[in-house]
Amino acid sequence: MSEEQGPATYVVGDVHGHRAELVEQLRARGLVDESEDWAGGAARVWFLGDFVDRGPDGIGAVDLVMRLQRQAPEAGGSVQTLLGNHEILLLGMYHFGDTDVPSDFGPRSFARSWEINGGQQADQERLTEEHVEWLSTRPLVAHAADHLLLHSDTLEYLDWGDDAEEINAGVHEVLAGDDIEEWWEVWRRMTTRYAFRGPNGAEVAGAMLSLLGGSRIVHGHSVIADQLGIHPSQIEEPYLYAGGTVLGVDGGLFAGGPCLVVPLPWEPTE
C-alpha cells in the first residue's frame, strides 16, 4: 500500500485447529514465508479468536501466532489476537475440569461443555503455563482500521462495560481469579450470537458502534454458511450484512469452509 494509505490490515476468522490451512492462506497473502516466519513487513494482522477445538492442531496454531507476534515488530508489523469463546472453554477446562458449576438448570461443567463443543485432548495435553498466561490476557474487544473487532456477534460484551478498555479489564479480572461461576458467565455470554441479524440489525449494530467506536463491526464465531443457509464449502468471501455495518469472517473452516484472511476495509466483489 502507499505511504498515504498506511500499512495493510487483515483480520483472520476462526481457525479451530486447522493450522495447515491457516499457514496456506497467510502465505497466499504474503504474510508468512516458506519457513512460516513473518514476511508481512509493516502489515497489521488481527486474529479474531477460536484457535482451538474441533480440529487437529489448536495449540500448534496458537504457537504459530505467538511466534509471529514476536517476529512482526522487527519488520514494523503487528500481529494481535482477540479472545474467542473456545479459548475460554479451553482455559475453563484447564482450571476447573469436571467441577460442577452451580446451576438451577441441571448439571453443567467446563469438561462437559468442552467435550460437547469439540474439545481435543491433544490441546489440553500440550497446554503450558505460557499458553495459559498469553491467552488469558488477550483482549475481547479491539479496533483496527476504524473497525470494531469482536469475536462473537453479540451485545453481551456490554455487560462488562461501556468501552473497550472497561470490557477488557472486566473480563481479565475474572480470568485472573478462580470464581467458577464468573468464568462460566464469560463462556455463556460469548457463546451467544446473531445480535445483528434481522430487520433491526443495522440499528443494533449502529448503536454498538456509537458506544464502542468504529465504522463497521467485524466478527467471527457465527459461520457464514449458517447465516445464509448453504454449505460451508460454498463460501468464498466474508459476509457483509446489516446494511453494510457488519462483516462476518468465520468461513466454517472446521466444517469444510475456507480459512478467511480478509483485508480491511473490505467490499464485496461484483
Residue pairs with C-beta under 8 A, 6 or more apart in sequence:
1 7
1 8
7 41
7 42
7 43
7 44
7 76
7 77
8 40
8 42
8 43
8 44
8 263
9 43
9 44
9 45
9 46
9 144
9 145
9 263
9 264
10 29
10 31
10 43
10 44
10 45
10 46
10 261
10 262
10 263
10 264
11 45
11 46
11 47
11 48
11 144
11 147
11 149
11 218
11 249
11 261
11 262
11 264
12 22
12 25
12 26
12 45
12 46
12 47
12 48
12 249
12 259
12 260
12 261
12 262
13 48
13 220
13 238
13 249
13 250
13 251
13 253
13 259
13 260
13 262
14 48
14 49
14 50
14 84
14 86
14 220
14 221
14 250
14 251
14 253
14 254
15 21
15 22
15 47
15 50
15 51
15 55
15 58
15 61
15 253
15 259
16 50
16 51
16 52
16 53
16 54
16 55
16 58
16 86
16 118
16 253
16 254
17 51
17 52
17 53
17 54
17 55
17 56
17 57
17 58
17 60
17 61
17 120
17 123
17 254
18 55
18 56
18 57
18 61
18 253
18 254
18 259
19 55
19 56
19 57
19 58
19 60
19 61
19 64
20 57
21 253
21 259
22 61
22 64
22 259
23 32
23 36
23 64
24 259
25 258
25 259
25 260
25 261
26 32
26 261
27 33
27 34
27 36
28 261
29 40
29 261
30 39
30 40
31 38
31 39
31 40
31 43
31 45
31 261
32 38
32 39
32 40
32 68
33 39
36 64
37 67
37 68
37 71
38 68
38 71
38 72
38 74
38 75
38 77
38 79
40 72
40 75
40 77
41 75
41 76
41 77
42 75
42 76
42 77
43 72
43 77
43 78
44 77
44 78
44 80
44 144
44 145
45 68
45 72
45 77
45 78
45 79
45 80
46 80
46 81
46 82
46 142
46 144
46 149
47 65
47 79
47 80
47 81
47 82
48 81
48 82
48 84
48 149
48 150
48 151
48 218
48 219
48 220
48 221
48 249
48 250
49 81
49 82
49 83
49 84
49 85
49 86
49 87
49 138
49 151
49 220
49 221
50 84
50 85
50 86
50 87
50 151
50 220
50 221
50 250
51 58
51 61
51 62
51 65
51 81
51 84
51 86
51 87
52 58
52 59
52 61
52 62
52 86
52 87
52 90
52 120
52 123
53 86
53 89
53 90
53 114
53 117
53 118
53 119
53 120
53 123
54 86
54 117
54 118
54 120
54 254
55 118
55 120
55 253
55 254
56 120
56 122
57 122
58 90
58 120
58 122
58 123
59 122
59 123
59 126
59 127
59 131
62 131
62 134
62 135
65 79
65 81
66 134
68 79
69 79
69 80
69 81
71 79
72 78
72 79
80 139
80 142
81 138
82 138
82 139
82 140
82 141
82 142
82 149
82 150
82 151
83 135
83 138
83 139
83 140
83 151
83 171
84 151
84 152
84 190
84 220
84 221
85 151
85 152
85 187
85 190
85 191
85 221
86 117
86 118
87 135
87 138
88 183
88 186
88 187
88 190
89 110
89 113
89 114
89 117
89 119
89 187
90 114
90 119
90 123
90 124
90 127
90 135
91 132
91 135
91 136
91 175
91 183
92 110
92 113
92 114
92 180
92 183
92 184
92 187
93 110
93 111
93 114
93 119
93 124
94 124
94 127
94 132
95 110
95 178
95 183
96 109
96 110
96 111
96 180
96 183
97 109
97 110
97 111
98 109
98 110
98 111
98 112
99 109
99 110
99 180
100 107
100 108
100 109
101 108
101 109
101 110
101 180
101 181
101 184
102 180
102 181
108 184
110 180
110 183
110 184
110 187
113 187
118 254
136 172
136 175
136 176
137 172
137 175
139 164
139 168
140 150
140 151
140 157
140 160
140 167
140 168
140 171
140 190
141 148
141 149
141 150
141 157
141 164
141 167
141 168
141 212
142 149
142 164
143 149
143 164
143 213
143 214
144 264
145 264
145 265
146 214
146 215
146 216
146 265
147 214
147 215
147 216
147 217
147 218
147 247
147 264
147 265
148 208
148 209
148 212
148 213
148 214
148 216
148 217
148 218
149 218
149 219
150 157
150 217
150 218
150 219
151 190
151 219
151 220
151 221
152 190
152 191
152 192
152 193
152 219
152 220
152 221
152 222
153 193
153 194
153 195
153 196
153 217
153 219
153 221
153 222
153 246
153 248
154 189
154 190
154 192
154 193
154 195
154 221
155 195
155 204
155 208
156 189
156 190
156 192
157 167
157 189
158 167
158 208
158 211
159 189
160 166
160 167
160 170
160 171
161 167
161 169
161 170
162 211
163 211
163 212
163 213
164 212
164 213
171 186
174 182
174 183
174 185
174 186
175 183
175 186
190 221
193 221
193 222
194 222
195 201
195 204
195 205
195 208
196 202
196 204
196 205
196 217
196 241
196 242
196 245
196 246
197 227
197 241
197 242
201 241
201 242
201 243
201 245
201 246
202 242
202 243
202 244
202 245
204 242
205 217
205 242
205 243
205 245
205 246
206 245
208 217
209 215
209 216
209 217
209 245
216 244
216 245
216 246
216 247
216 265
217 242
217 245
217 246
217 247
218 246
218 247
218 249
218 262
218 264
219 246
219 247
219 248
219 249
219 250
220 248
220 249
220 250
221 250
222 248
222 250
223 232
223 250
223 251
223 252
223 255
223 257
224 232
224 235
224 238
224 239
224 248
224 249
224 250
224 251
224 252
224 257
225 231
225 232
225 234
225 235
225 252
225 255
225 257
226 252
227 239
227 241
227 248
228 239
231 256
232 251
232 252
232 253
232 255
232 256
232 257
232 258
233 256
233 257
235 251
235 252
235 257
235 258
236 258
237 260
237 268
237 269
238 247
238 248
238 249
238 260
238 262
238 266
239 247
239 248
239 249
240 246
240 247
240 248
240 266
240 267
240 268
241 248
247 262
247 266
249 260
249 262
250 260
251 257
251 258
251 259
251 260
253 259
